[in-house]
Amino acid sequence: MAAALVGLANQRLAGQRRIVLIEERHRFGGGPVQPFFTDSVSKEGMDLLADAVVKEWSGYMVCERRTVLPDDTVLNHIPRPICVIAPEQLHADLVTFMPPEDLHLHADLGLLSIGRTTVDVSGLTIAGDAVLDLRSRGRISSAARIEIEIGSHLPETSIDLSMPVLADYSVETTGLMQYFPMSPHWLIMRRMRYLADGDPGSSRNQQGPAQDAEATRRSTFMFDSPALPIPFAVPSALLPSEVPGAVALALAIAACPKVTPEALREMLANLAVSHQREGAARLQGLKLLAQAEQDDLPFAAVTLADRL
């Protein structure tokens, strides 16, 4: 997603600067659909995302079970707006507004560094002022993180689905269940877990790298790991999303007068400091959640971590 937003921000905000996007998968924009808190993105960022927003709500709910009785649950409404963007729309915008020779899919690339100024793709050598590799590095299973599994089917529950449910404690499950009602016949359902250092999570069952189809069903949000080559915002405990960090990166690059390896290093360092300052307390809350029992996370602990 970050690469797609960098391309769109450059196209709309940086004038005649040329950026070439290279993607290993079949489309730009990443996946799956990305919900996020609207107030976690600046107005300029929301303008950048406007074409890709496919659903908006004025708030969300949490569902708690008061006793062991199946029907003894309570819904709490929190008036904090949420949006959902579709990666497919980001891809559509890129192929509409950017020259086709600047977009490369199904690319096979090795490890790249910021200091590079050339890239070889499909027998072509692309030269520029700087190269930025946005892919994750290393073994993500060694990092404290939030892991999400996603599906699109109706749950066996009687809760009101007029708006998203970010924490459903009325069902038997490991971690939190989340529901996003996209339409009367389309519900996105996610299972979210907080994992501490050394817990392999779903990767314990993986043999080799994830394929495109699997990547659309799972997302990982690391909040304390050197495996990320670029700085991203500390994720929300209730609604982790790539969107705030990707938007901040895209706008920062678009604002650079001249993108050189030195300018990229300085910009990324400044962005990292900003994210660390903004998310320092939230990071501590996430670490505590990751160390807690996976099947007995009290709602109060999750909401407290999300407010930090």
N, C-alpha and C positions, 0 to 999 in steps of 0.2 A: 504493500500500500504506500509506503513512504516514497518509493521511486516514482509512482504514478502522480502523487501530489507534488513532488519536486518538479516534474515535467509540466504539470498544469499551472503551478504557481509561476514558473519561469515564463510560460507562454503568455500569461495574463499580466504579470507584474514587472518582468525584467526586460521588456522591449525586444531587441534584436539578438540577445544572447542565444547561442545554440547549445542545446543539451541533447545528448544521445542516450536513450534508455535501452538497457540490455536486460532481458528477463529469461530465466531458465525454464519457466513453465509456459503454459499455452496462452496466457493472457496477462495483462498488467492489472494492478489493483489489488492483488492478493485475494484472500477469502478466509472464512465465510463472511456473511453480512456482519457489519460492525455497529452495535449499539453503543452510545456514549452519552454522558451527561452534557447537555447543551452548554451549561455554564463553564465547562472545562476547556472550551475553545473560544478564542477571541472573535470579535465581530468580523475582522478581516478573514479569519479562518473559516467562519461560517459562510461568508460570501464565496470562498474558494470551494466549499463543499456543496453549495446550494443545489447544483444539478444532480448530485448523487443521493440526496436525501429522499428516501422512499416512505418514511413513516415518522410521525412526531406524536408525542404524548405530553400532557401537561404535568404528569407526575407518575408515580409508581406505587405499588403496594408490597407489603410483606405479610406473610401468612404464618401465624403461630398456633400450635396446638396447646391448649390450656391444660388438658388432662389426657389420659390414655383413650378417652372416648373418641371414636372416629369423627363425630360431628361437632365436637367441642373445640372449634377453631375461631380465631379472631383475625380480621383483616385490618391492617393499619395503612392509611394513605399518607404518602409523603409528597408534597407539591414541589418536586424538583424535575424540570423538563428533561425529556430523553428524546434523542433522534436515532434513526437507523440509516446508515448509508449502504448502498449496494456496490460492491467492487466492479460488477459488470458495467455500471454506468461510468465509473472512472475510466475503465478501458475504452468504452465508447467515445468518451470525450477526447481521450488521447489520440485515437485513430482518426477522429474528426478534425482536430485542430493542429496536430503535429505532422510534419512531412513523413511519409512512409519510410524514407531512407534513414530516419532518425529513431526508428522503432525496430528492435530485434527481439524475436521470441524464440523459444527452444534453444537458447544459446548454451554452449558448454564452456564454462569458464573455470579456471583455477583460482587460487587465492590472489586477490589484488590488494595493493596498498595505496594509501592516499598519495604517496610520492610519485606514483606512475602518471604518465601523460599519454600513454598509448594502450590500446586494447585490440587483440586479434579476435575477430568474430567471423565465422563462416568464410574464411579465406581472405577477409578484408582487414586491413590495419586502420583503426580509427584513432586519429590523433587529436588532442585537445589541450586545454590548459591544466586540467586536473582530472583524476579518476576517484570516484567515491564508491566503495563497495558497501552495500546496505544489507548484505546477508549475515545471518547469525554464524558464529564460529564456535567450535568446540562442542563438548557434550553438555547439552542443556539439562540432562537428568541430574547433574551434579549441583544445580543451582536451586536456591529457594525460589519458589515460583507459584503462580496460579495456573492450574490446568483446567481446560474447558472441553467438554465433549458436547457436540451439537446435533440436533435432529429436527425434523419437521413433521411432527405428528401430534395428535391431540392426546393429552395425558388423561389418565383415569382419575379425575378429580372434579369436584363440584365448585371450585372457587370461581369467583367473578373474574372474567378475562377481558374487561373493558379497557384495561391498561396493563402495562408490564407488571409481573410479579418478580421481584429480584431476590426474594428469599422465601421459599416455601418449606416450612418445617412440619407440614401436616402429613407428609408422606415418609415412608421408610426408605432411606437412601443414604449413600455415603457422600457427604458434602452437601452443598446447597442445590436446590432445583430452581430454575428460572424459566419464566414463560414470557414470550413476546407475541401478542396477538396481532399479526400483520393484516389479517382479513378474517371474515367469518369462517373461511375454510383453510386458513394457513396459519399455523402456530409454530413459532420457533421455540424449541425447548432445549435448555442447556443444563448440564450438570457441572458444577464448579467445585474444585477442591483446592485447598491450600496445602502445599507440600514443602517440607523442610529439607535442608541440605541432606543429600544422600538417598532420599526416597526416589526410586526410579519411576513411580507413578505408572502411567499407561505405557511408558517406554519399555517396561520389563517384558512386554509381550511383542515388541517390535523386532523384526529381523531386517536390518538394513534401513536405509533412509525412507521416510514417508513418501508415498506417491501422491499425485495431485488429488485423487478422490479421497484419500485418507486425510490430507491436509485440510480439505473443506469440512471435515467433521471434527477436527481437533485444533485447538489453539493453545499456545503456551505464552504466559506473560511472566517474564523473569523480573524480579525486583532486587536482586542482589547477586549479580553475576558478571564476570569479565567476558562472557561469551558474546556480548553485543559489541559490534565495532563502532556504533554510534550511540550517543546518549539519548535515552527516552525517559519520559516522565514516569515517576513512580505510579503504578497503576492504582485505581480505585479498588477498595476491598469488595464493594458490592457490584461494580460495573467496570471491570478492567477492559481496556480498549486500546487498540493501536492508534486511534484517531488523534488524541491530543498531542502525543509525541510526534507523530508523522506530520501533522499540520505545523507544529512549531519548527520542525526541521525544514520543511518546504519554504516557509516564510523567511526563515533565517538565511537560507541559501539565496532566495530571490532578492533579499536586501543587500547581499554582498556586492559592492561596486565591481570587483573583478575576482572571479573564482579561480584562485591559484592553490597549489598544495599548501602553502603557508597560510593563506586566508582561510582555507577549510579547517586546518588544525586549530587556528585561533577561534573560529566560529564554533566548532564543536566543543572546544574547551569552555567557552563562555556559556554555551547551552547546557553543558553538564553541570556547571556551577549553579545555574538558574534552577535546573531540575532538582538538584540536591537540596538547595535552600528551601524550595517550595514543598518538597516531599519528605523532608527529614523525619518529621514526627509520624507521618503516614507509614514510612518504611518500618519504623519500630513496631507499629501496630500490626503490620503484615507479618513480620517475623514471629510475633507472639501467636498469631492465628495459625501459621504454618507449623508451629510446635504443639498446637492443641490436638486433642483427639479428633480424628476425622469424622466420626459419626456422632459427635456430641458437641457441636459448636453452638454455644448460646447466642441467640439473636443479639443480645445486648453487646456482646464482644465484637460482632461483625459491624454493627452500626457505629460503635465507638471508634473502631479502626478506620471506618470510612469517613468519619468526621474529622479525623486528625489532619 
